């Protein structure tokens, strides 16, 4: 259903463009625009708990790849960025002086700035100090060839980190974890920390807070806290008590 809706959305966009160029086609355009989107079930958003996320981050090793992977996962969790946004970060996009932040280039040419933890900024400083050739428009997180990492490469490195962390957090073995799961994790942890919807929407680059509202639907802990504020009805369940005649009948069997 999602693929069908995506094709219909693309077709609608094209016909809107074509309708402005050829007014004689407006009748056909109106007929297509009247085709409704198919409804489909939205799965609950998967995310990691705080202990699981910390285990996935782990501690950076001494080798180049381990340090890059640790910075990669830290930035994904800190910023809640999409994979395309993280692999597109250049050295010039990082501001380490004063209020440390990173400039992300989102979908639809929509840019946003996300603040960095002091620990993340310190990790970036250490990374750039060890890789002094990375300057200006060079990719902050390159592969061995010096080019920006790919989506596939990020997914592979995350899979290795999850496999390592599952020794400490066995619950990770039962979860399907992708780089986008870390984006959901950031949003969920911000929500659990009391950050308002509109701020989370700006943080993640959502056009509408309706998208952010899905995290509330998936947050069982917040629902349990809300339920705890509502006093349960004082209803006492009565146990079934068999009559004397029924007991005599059962004993006679």
C-alpha positions as CSV (number, residue, x, y, z in Angstrom):
1,X,0.0,0.0,0.0
2,X,2.8,2.4,0.8
3,X,4.4,1.9,-2.7
4,X,1.0,2.5,-4.3
5,X,0.6,5.7,-2.3
6,X,4.1,6.9,-3.2
7,X,3.4,6.4,-6.9
8,X,0.1,8.2,-6.6
9,X,1.8,11.1,-4.8
10,X,4.4,11.4,-7.5
11,X,1.7,11.3,-10.2
12,X,-0.3,14.0,-8.4
13,X,2.8,16.2,-8.3
14,X,3.4,15.8,-12.0
15,X,-0.2,16.5,-12.9
16,X,-0.2,19.6,-10.8
17,X,2.8,20.8,-12.8
18,X,1.2,19.7,-16.1
19,X,-2.2,21.3,-15.3
20,X,-0.5,24.7,-15.1
21,X,1.0,24.2,-18.5
22,X,-2.1,22.8,-20.3
23,X,-5.5,24.1,-19.1
24,X,-7.3,21.7,-21.5
25,X,-6.1,18.8,-19.3
26,X,-7.6,20.1,-16.1
27,X,-10.5,17.6,-16.3
28,X,-8.1,14.7,-16.4
29,X,-6.0,16.2,-13.6
30,X,-9.1,16.6,-11.4
31,X,-10.1,12.9,-11.9
32,X,-6.6,11.7,-10.9
33,X,-6.5,14.1,-7.9
34,X,-9.8,12.6,-6.7
35,X,-8.3,9.1,-6.4
36,X,-7.9,8.5,-2.6
37,X,-4.9,7.3,-0.8
38,X,-5.1,3.7,0.5
39,X,-5.1,3.3,4.2
40,X,-2.6,1.0,5.8
41,X,-1.6,-0.1,9.3
42,X,1.4,1.8,10.8
43,X,3.7,-0.3,12.8
44,X,4.8,1.0,16.2
45,X,8.1,2.8,16.1
46,X,11.0,0.6,17.3
47,X,13.5,2.2,19.6
48,X,16.3,1.3,22.1
49,X,16.2,1.8,25.8
50,X,18.9,4.0,27.4
51,X,21.0,1.0,28.6
52,X,20.8,-0.6,25.2
53,X,21.8,2.6,23.5
54,X,24.8,3.1,25.8
55,X,25.9,-0.5,25.2
56,X,25.7,0.0,21.4
57,X,27.8,3.1,21.7
58,X,30.4,1.3,23.8
59,X,33.9,2.7,24.1
60,X,36.1,3.7,21.2
61,X,39.0,1.5,20.5
62,X,42.5,2.5,19.6
63,X,42.3,1.9,15.8
64,X,41.0,4.3,13.2
65,X,37.9,2.4,12.3
66,X,36.7,2.0,15.9
67,X,37.1,5.7,16.6
68,X,35.2,6.7,13.4
69,X,32.4,4.2,14.2
70,X,32.1,5.5,17.7
71,X,31.8,9.1,16.5
72,X,29.4,8.0,13.9
73,X,27.0,6.3,16.3
74,X,27.4,9.1,18.9
75,X,26.4,11.7,16.3
76,X,23.4,9.7,15.1
77,X,22.2,9.4,18.7
78,X,23.1,13.0,19.7
79,X,21.4,14.6,16.6
80,X,18.7,12.1,15.7
81,X,19.8,12.7,12.1
82,X,18.9,10.6,9.1
83,X,21.7,8.5,7.6
84,X,21.8,10.7,4.5
85,X,22.3,13.8,6.7
86,X,25.1,12.2,8.8
87,X,27.1,10.9,5.9
88,X,26.7,14.3,4.3
89,X,28.2,16.2,7.2
90,X,31.4,18.0,6.2
91,X,34.1,19.3,8.4
92,X,32.9,22.9,7.7
93,X,29.5,22.0,9.0
94,X,30.7,21.4,12.5
95,X,30.9,24.4,14.9
96,X,33.1,23.6,18.0
97,X,33.7,27.1,19.3
98,X,31.2,28.6,21.8
99,X,27.9,26.7,21.5
100,X,28.9,23.6,19.7
101,X,26.5,22.4,17.0
102,X,26.4,20.7,13.6
103,X,24.6,21.9,10.5
104,X,22.6,19.2,8.9
105,X,21.4,19.3,5.2
106,X,18.0,17.7,5.3
107,X,15.4,16.5,2.7
108,X,14.1,19.1,0.3
109,X,17.1,21.4,0.9
110,X,15.9,22.1,4.4
111,X,18.9,22.7,6.7
112,X,18.9,22.8,10.4
113,X,21.4,23.1,13.3
114,X,21.5,20.7,16.1
115,X,23.5,21.3,19.4
116,X,26.1,18.9,20.5
117,X,26.9,17.4,23.9
118,X,30.3,18.5,25.3
119,X,31.4,14.9,25.0
120,X,30.4,14.8,21.3
121,X,32.3,18.0,20.6
122,X,35.3,16.7,22.4
123,X,35.2,13.5,20.4
124,X,35.0,15.5,17.1
125,X,38.0,17.6,18.2
126,X,40.0,14.5,19.0
127,X,39.0,13.0,15.6
128,X,40.0,16.1,13.6
129,X,43.3,16.3,15.6
130,X,44.1,12.7,14.6
131,X,43.0,13.3,11.0
132,X,44.4,16.7,10.3
133,X,43.9,16.3,6.6
134,X,40.2,16.6,7.0
135,X,39.4,20.2,6.3
136,X,36.7,22.4,4.7
137,X,34.3,20.5,2.5
138,X,35.9,17.1,3.3
139,X,33.6,14.5,4.7
140,X,33.7,14.4,8.5
141,X,33.1,10.6,8.5
142,X,34.9,9.1,5.5
143,X,35.5,5.6,4.5
144,X,39.0,4.2,4.0
145,X,39.2,5.9,0.5
146,X,38.5,9.3,2.0
147,X,35.0,9.5,0.5
148,X,31.8,9.9,2.5
149,X,30.4,6.7,4.0
150,X,27.4,5.1,2.2
151,X,24.1,4.0,3.8
152,X,25.1,0.4,3.4
153,X,28.4,1.0,5.1
154,X,26.7,2.7,8.1
155,X,24.2,-0.2,8.4
156,X,27.1,-2.7,8.4
157,X,29.0,-0.8,11.1
158,X,25.9,-0.5,13.2
159,X,25.2,-4.2,12.9
160,X,28.7,-5.0,14.2
161,X,28.2,-2.6,17.2
162,X,24.8,-4.2,18.0
163,X,26.3,-7.7,17.8
164,X,29.0,-6.6,20.2
165,X,26.6,-4.9,22.6
166,X,24.2,-7.9,22.7
167,X,26.6,-9.7,25.0
168,X,25.9,-7.0,27.6
169,X,22.3,-6.4,26.6
170,X,20.7,-9.7,25.4
171,X,17.5,-7.9,24.6
172,X,19.2,-6.5,21.5
173,X,19.1,-9.9,19.9
174,X,15.3,-9.8,19.6
175,X,15.2,-6.4,17.9
176,X,15.6,-5.4,14.3
177,X,17.9,-2.4,14.5
178,X,18.7,-0.1,11.6
179,X,20.3,3.4,11.5
180,X,16.8,4.9,11.5
181,X,16.1,3.1,14.8
182,X,18.7,5.4,16.4
183,X,16.7,8.4,15.1
184,X,13.6,7.0,16.7
185,X,15.6,6.3,19.9
186,X,16.7,10.0,20.1
187,X,13.2,11.2,19.6
188,X,11.8,8.8,22.2
189,X,14.5,9.7,24.8
190,X,13.8,13.4,24.2
191,X,10.1,12.8,24.7
192,X,10.7,10.8,27.9
193,X,12.9,13.7,29.2
194,X,9.9,16.1,28.9
195,X,11.0,17.9,25.7
196,X,7.9,19.4,24.0
197,X,6.6,18.1,20.7
198,X,7.4,21.2,18.7
199,X,11.0,21.2,19.8
200,X,11.4,17.5,18.9
201,X,9.9,18.2,15.5
202,X,12.4,21.0,14.9
203,X,15.2,18.7,16.2
204,X,14.3,15.9,13.8
205,X,13.4,18.2,10.9
206,X,9.7,17.1,10.8
207,X,7.5,19.4,8.8
208,X,4.5,18.5,11.0
209,X,4.2,17.7,14.7
210,X,1.7,15.0,13.6
211,X,4.8,12.9,12.7
212,X,6.3,13.5,16.1
213,X,3.1,12.5,17.8
214,X,3.7,8.9,16.7
215,X,6.4,8.6,19.4
216,X,3.7,9.2,22.0
217,X,1.7,6.4,20.6
218,X,4.7,4.1,20.9
219,X,5.7,5.2,24.4
220,X,4.2,2.7,26.7
221,X,6.0,4.1,29.8
222,X,4.3,7.5,29.3
223,X,0.9,5.8,29.0
224,X,1.5,3.9,32.2
225,X,2.4,7.1,34.0
226,X,-0.8,8.7,32.7
227,X,-2.8,5.7,33.8
228,X,-1.3,5.9,37.3
229,X,-2.8,9.4,37.7
230,X,-6.3,8.0,37.0
231,X,-7.6,6.1,40.1
232,X,-8.8,2.7,39.3
233,X,-12.5,1.9,40.1
234,X,-12.9,0.1,43.4
235,X,-14.4,-3.1,42.1
236,X,-14.1,-6.3,44.1
237,X,-14.5,-9.5,42.1
238,X,-16.7,-12.0,43.7
239,X,-15.6,-15.6,43.7
240,X,-18.0,-18.3,42.5
241,X,-19.5,-20.3,45.3
242,X,-21.3,-23.5,44.4
243,X,-24.7,-24.2,46.0
244,X,-25.2,-27.1,48.3
245,X,-27.3,-29.0,45.8
246,X,-24.6,-28.6,43.1
247,X,-21.9,-29.8,45.5
248,X,-24.0,-32.9,46.4
249,X,-24.5,-33.6,42.7
250,X,-20.8,-33.3,41.9
251,X,-19.8,-35.6,44.9
252,X,-22.3,-38.2,43.7
253,X,-20.6,-38.5,40.3
